[in-house]
Amino acid sequence: MNIFRFAGDMTHLTSILVLLLKIYATKTCSGISLKTQELYALVFLARYLDLFTDFISVYNTVMKLVFIGSSLAIVWCMRMHPVVRRSYNKELDTFRHYFLALATFGLALLVHEKFTFLEVNSIIRLSHVSD
C-alpha cells in the first residue's frame, strides 16, 4: 500500500470523525453547510458503486463503507436529529448545489467512452472530490 494514500485516508477519516464528534458533543451544526455534506454523500455513493462489482481489498472496502456511512450520518444528523436540526440555519447556507449537480450530470452524459451506467458514473466521480 502507498504510504501517502494511507496517510491521506487517515487524515480524511480523522476530519470526518472530528466533525461527527463536534456535532454529537455540542448538539449543534451551526457553521456547517448541509448542502455541502449532501454533495459529499452523493459523491461517495456514486463513486463507490464499484463495491458491487469489483473487490480490491478488505481495507479498500472498509474505507469505502466508512466514508459512505459517515457522510450519511452527518446528513442524517443535520436533517433528522431532533436537537441538532434546530441549529441549522438555512438562510446562511446559500450555495446553489443543484446547479453543480446538474452540470456534472450533464457533463457525464456528454463525455464518456461508452454509454453504460458505471462509465457515466465514473465521469461524475472524476468531476467531484478526488480519492
C-alpha positions in Angstrom: 0.0 0.0 0.0 1.1 3.5 -0.8 2.0 5.4 2.4 0.8 8.7 1.0 -2.6 7.2 0.2 -2.8 5.7 3.6 -1.9 9.0 5.2 -4.5 10.8 3.1 -7.2 8.2 4.0 -6.4 8.5 7.8 -6.4 12.3 7.6 -9.7 12.3 5.8 -11.1 9.8 8.3 -9.9 11.9 11.2 -11.5 15.0 9.8 -14.9 13.2 9.4 -14.7 11.8 12.9 -13.9 15.2 14.4 -16.9 16.7 12.6 -19.2 13.9 13.8 -17.9 14.2 17.3 -18.3 18.0 17.2 -21.9 17.6 16.1 -22.7 15.0 18.8 -20.8 16.7 21.6 -22.3 20.2 21.1 -25.6 19.1 19.7 -25.3 21.8 17.1 -24.5 22.0 13.4 -24.1 25.7 13.2 -21.4 26.8 10.7 -21.7 23.5 8.7 -23.3 23.5 5.2 -25.9 20.8 4.8 -25.7 21.3 1.0 -22.0 20.5 1.0 -22.5 17.5 3.2 -25.2 16.2 0.9 -22.9 16.6 -2.1 -20.2 14.7 -0.2 -22.7 11.9 0.5 -23.8 11.9 -3.2 -20.2 11.8 -4.4 -19.3 8.9 -2.1 -22.4 6.9 -3.1 -21.8 7.4 -6.8 -18.0 6.9 -6.6 -18.2 3.7 -4.6 -20.8 1.9 -6.7 -17.9 -0.4 -7.7 -18.4 -2.1 -4.3 -20.9 -4.2 -6.0 -18.8 -5.2 -9.0 -15.1 -5.1 -8.1 -13.2 -6.3 -5.0 -9.8 -4.7 -4.5 -9.0 -5.4 -0.8 -10.7 -5.5 2.6 -9.1 -2.2 3.5 -10.5 -0.6 0.4 -14.0 -2.0 1.0 -14.0 -1.0 4.7 -12.8 2.6 3.9 -15.5 3.0 1.2 -18.2 1.8 3.6 -16.9 4.1 6.4 -16.8 7.1 4.1 -20.4 6.4 2.8 -21.7 5.7 6.3 -20.1 8.7 8.0 -21.3 11.1 5.2 -24.8 9.8 5.5 -24.6 10.0 9.3 -23.7 13.7 9.1 -26.6 14.4 6.7 -29.0 12.4 8.9 -27.9 14.4 12.0 -28.4 17.7 10.3 -31.8 16.8 8.8 -33.3 14.4 11.4 -31.7 14.7 14.8 -34.3 16.5 16.9 -31.8 18.8 18.7 -29.2 19.2 16.0 -31.5 20.1 13.1 -32.8 23.1 15.0 -29.4 24.7 14.9 -29.1 24.6 11.1 -29.6 28.0 9.5 -31.0 27.5 6.0 -30.7 31.2 5.2 -26.9 31.2 5.7 -26.5 28.1 3.5 -26.9 29.8 0.1 -24.7 27.6 -2.1 -26.7 26.6 -5.2 -25.7 22.9 -5.2 -28.4 21.9 -7.6 -26.6 23.8 -10.5 -23.4 21.9 -9.7 -25.1 18.5 -9.6 -27.0 19.2 -12.8 -23.9 20.4 -14.6 -21.9 17.4 -13.5 -24.7 15.0 -14.6 -24.9 16.8 -18.0 -21.2 16.6 -18.5 -21.3 12.8 -17.6 -23.9 12.3 -20.3 -21.9 14.1 -22.9 -18.3 13.0 -22.2 -17.9 9.2 -21.9 -16.1 6.3 -23.5 -19.1 4.1 -23.8 -22.7 4.8 -22.6 -23.0 2.5 -19.7 -24.2 3.2 -16.1 -20.8 2.7 -14.5 -18.9 4.6 -17.2 -21.2 7.6 -17.0 -20.9 7.3 -13.2 -17.1 7.4 -13.4 -17.3 10.7 -15.2 -19.4 12.1 -12.3 -16.9 10.7 -9.8 -13.9 12.3 -11.6 -15.6 15.7 -11.7 -16.0 15.8 -7.9 -13.8 15.2 -4.9 -10.7 13.1 -5.7 -9.7 9.9 -3.8 
